[in-house]
Amino acid sequence: MKDRRSTYNIQNAVLGVPDEIERLRVQATMSWYKELRTLQWYGLQDGMSVLEVGSGPGYITEQLLHSLPNSHITSLEIDQALQNQAKILLRDVPADRIKFVEASVYSTGLPDHSFDFVVARLIFLHLHDPLEAAQELYRVLKPGGKLVIIDIDDGVFGTVNPDIPSLHTILRKIADAVAQKGGNRFIGRSLPRLLRDSGYIDIDIDSIIQHSDVHGIDGFKRQFDMNRFVDLYNYGVINSDEMEQMKQASEAIQHSSEAYGMMTFIMACGTKP
Ligand SMILES: C[S@@+](CC[C@H](N)C(=O)[O-])C[C@H]1O[C@@H](n2cnc3c(N)ncnc32)[C@H](O)[C@@H]1O
């Protein structure tokens, strides 16, 4: 039994597995050029040996392979079904460019000091023990190697137009419900300390802004798909007034040309001394 200890299991996705995979696809491609820009600013270079953890259906792996044509990418994922999706997506990639590892980020089974760069995108918010994961990634990095965590912080989630008056109350309630299960939707703000406490140095933090006027509305439509909120309402996490506000926002985002959305990703980097 692999050590998942995480709040993310695609089999429980409220959208259902195919729609959740599509949501991940849109989210992965929406602002990749910006994420890449910051990864490069942090030191990612073509030719480096790169480990991606929690790689899911492989859409970020695909971008990494494309953006780093001389790099070898190791794609680590705990969920066999998701990794099989990635294998199908990347079936034409030469075997000497990619290695798939089915394992947990807590115990990768990978050798010490073997990677120049590790990318962990939208996995740490789900982990029950992020410190243990960051330490394991430290172990597999070469001295001088870097870990970049790309994640969210609902305190700086972003905004939508038309406004949702209770957006921050709703986000707080959702985050509290996730926290009860062991996840952390406010992890962005903790990343510098997490990296420091795991032994990394030269820590830095930055943000990526996604705006529907720049990156298209599709990703926002999927974030505000009402089916994602029905369970929260049914379990009493959000009340009927808040549900109504989300419904109106969802309606507007799906159908009104006046609507826009803006979301923030946090990117934190640490170096193994
Ligand atoms: C929200 S998805 C993000 C997928 C991809 N990184 C992206 O940005 O599109 C989180 C991924 O982390 C994986 N995951 C969850 N717990 C894990 C663990 N303990 N070890 C490795 N992967 C894990 C999930 O199966 C899922 O594929």
The ligand as a Tripos MOL2 file, in Angstrom:
@<TRIPOS>MOLECULE
LIG
   27    29     1     0     0
SMALL
NO_CHARGES

@<TRIPOS>ATOM
      1 C1         -4.1560   18.5430   -8.3750 C.3       1 LIG1
      2 S1         -3.2550   17.2260   -9.0800 S.3       1 LIG1
      3 C2         -1.9880   18.1510   -9.9350 C.3       1 LIG1
      4 C3         -1.4390   17.4180  -11.1420 C.3       1 LIG1
      5 C4         -0.3170   18.1580  -11.8780 C.3       1 LIG1
      6 N1          0.8290   18.3750  -11.0210 N.3       1 LIG1
      7 C5         -0.8020   19.4700  -12.4430 C.2       1 LIG1
      8 O1         -0.3190   20.5110  -11.9990 O.co2     1 LIG1
      9 O2         -1.6520   19.4450  -13.3160 O.co2     1 LIG1
     10 C6         -2.3620   16.5240   -7.6910 C.3       1 LIG1
     11 C7         -1.5980   15.2710   -8.0420 C.3       1 LIG1
     12 O3         -0.8210   14.8230   -6.9320 O.3       1 LIG1
     13 C8         -0.9420   13.4090   -6.8230 C.3       1 LIG1
     14 N2         -0.6360   12.9970   -5.4490 N.ar      1 LIG1
     15 C9         -1.4160   13.1070   -4.3540 C.ar      1 LIG1
     16 N3         -0.7920   12.5980   -3.2820 N.ar      1 LIG1
     17 C10         0.4110   12.1480   -3.6930 C.ar      1 LIG1
     18 C11         1.5000   11.5090   -3.0370 C.ar      1 LIG1
     19 N4          1.4970   11.2580   -1.7270 N.pl3     1 LIG1
     20 N5          2.5820   11.1920   -3.7820 N.ar      1 LIG1
     21 C12         2.6250   11.4490   -5.1160 C.ar      1 LIG1
     22 N6          1.6120   12.0460   -5.7870 N.ar      1 LIG1
     23 C13         0.5120   12.3880   -5.0810 C.ar      1 LIG1
     24 C14        -2.3700   13.1590   -7.2210 C.3       1 LIG1
     25 O4         -2.6400   11.8040   -7.5530 O.3       1 LIG1
     26 C15        -2.5220   14.1070   -8.3950 C.3       1 LIG1
     27 O5         -2.1040   13.5440   -9.5940 O.3       1 LIG1
@<TRIPOS>BOND
     1     1     2 1
     2     2     3 1
     3     2    10 1
     4     3     4 1
     5     4     5 1
     6     5     6 1
     7     5     7 1
     8     7     8 2
     9     7     9 1
    10    10    11 1
    11    11    12 1
    12    11    26 1
    13    12    13 1
    14    13    14 1
    15    13    24 1
    16    14    15 ar
    17    14    23 ar
    18    15    16 ar
    19    16    17 ar
    20    17    18 ar
    21    17    23 ar
    22    18    19 1
    23    18    20 ar
    24    20    21 ar
    25    21    22 ar
    26    22    23 ar
    27    24    25 1
    28    24    26 1
    29    26    27 1
@<TRIPOS>SUBSTRUCTURE
     1 LIG1         1 GROUP 0 **** ****
